[in-house]
Each structure stands twice: as structure tokens, then as C-alpha cells.
Amino acid sequence: MSVSFLDVFNEVASSQDLPCRSYAPELFFAESPADVEYAKSLCSTCPLQAECLAGALERSEPWGVWGGQLFVQGVVVARKRPRGRPRKSDTTTAA
């Protein structure tokens, strides 16, 4: 009989303070790049980081921070881009 991620999670969660249980869930689905980086840093101390990431990949999670990685549209990305268009460079061309 195989043990599911949820079984392991519940067992460990009952005996330890996990970041995803200690902080507001909104932090792990934040819009702000700074909040996303903070959530990722919290995952670095979690004893279930590898299992959480594997579970998220298996479930094809569409977004959020899982196992210390950011998912955007089901793909792991390194950084969250801020909303809006990138700034144009301030270079001026001489005529």
C-alpha cells in the first residue's frame, strides 16, 4: 500500500509548525513579487518541501508557491514579474 502526500502531510503537520499552516494562505498566492519571494523563503525550512513540490507537479497546480517554487499557469518559473508593461529605457537619441 502506498502512502499519499496528504497522509504524510497530515502526520507531519500535526507534530510540527509548517510555514503553509503558520502563515496566511494568501501569502502563497500573492500578486506582489516581494511577497512571493518571502513565501518561497519560508518553504526553505519546511521538512516537506520536496514532497510538496512533487505533489504540486503531480497535481499540475496552476499557480502559487509550492515546495519553494512558483507556479504560473502550471509551469515552474524563477521569478514573478510585476504587473504592467516594462519601463522603456530613458535613453535619448540625438538627431
C-alpha positions in Angstrom: 0.0 0.0 0.0 1.4 3.4 -1.0 1.4 6.4 1.2 0.0 9.6 -0.3 1.4 13.1 0.1 -1.7 14.1 2.0 -1.2 11.3 4.6 2.4 12.3 5.2 1.5 16.0 5.3 -1.2 15.5 7.9 1.1 13.3 10.0 3.9 15.9 10.0 1.6 18.9 10.2 0.1 17.6 13.4 3.6 17.4 15.0 5.3 20.5 13.6 4.6 24.1 12.6 4.7 24.1 8.8 5.0 27.5 7.1 1.9 27.0 5.0 -0.1 26.3 8.2 1.5 29.1 10.2 1.1 32.0 7.7 -1.9 33.3 5.8 -2.6 31.2 2.7 -2.9 34.4 0.6 0.9 34.8 1.0 1.5 31.7 -1.1 -0.8 33.0 -3.8 0.3 36.7 -3.7 0.4 39.2 -6.5 3.4 41.1 -5.2 6.8 39.7 -6.3 8.2 40.6 -2.8 5.5 38.5 -1.1 6.1 35.6 -3.5 9.9 35.7 -2.7 9.0 35.7 1.0 6.7 32.7 0.7 9.4 30.9 -1.2 11.9 31.6 1.5 9.5 30.2 4.1 9.4 27.0 2.3 13.2 26.5 2.5 12.8 25.5 6.2 9.9 23.1 5.6 10.5 19.4 6.2 8.0 18.6 3.5 9.5 20.8 0.8 10.4 18.0 -1.7 7.1 16.1 -1.2 5.1 19.4 -1.6 6.8 20.2 -4.9 6.4 16.6 -6.1 2.7 16.7 -5.2 2.2 20.0 -6.9 3.8 18.8 -10.1 1.8 15.6 -10.0 -1.5 17.5 -9.5 -0.5 20.1 -12.1 -1.1 23.0 -9.8 -1.9 26.1 -11.9 -0.5 28.8 -9.6 1.0 29.6 -6.2 4.1 28.8 -4.3 4.5 25.0 -3.7 7.6 23.4 -2.3 9.6 26.6 -2.6 8.8 27.1 -6.3 6.5 29.5 -8.0 3.9 28.0 -10.4 2.4 30.3 -13.1 -0.1 28.7 -15.4 1.1 25.2 -14.4 4.8 25.9 -15.1 7.6 26.5 -12.6 9.1 29.9 -13.1 12.0 31.6 -11.3 10.5 35.0 -10.6 7.1 36.6 -10.6 7.0 39.6 -12.9 5.3 42.7 -11.7 2.1 43.7 -13.3 2.0 46.1 -16.2 4.4 46.8 -19.0 8.1 47.1 -18.5 9.5 50.6 -18.4 11.0 52.0 -21.5 14.7 52.9 -21.2 15.4 56.5 -20.6 18.0 56.8 -23.5 17.5 59.7 -25.8 18.6 59.6 -29.4 20.4 62.6 -30.9 19.1 63.9 -34.1 
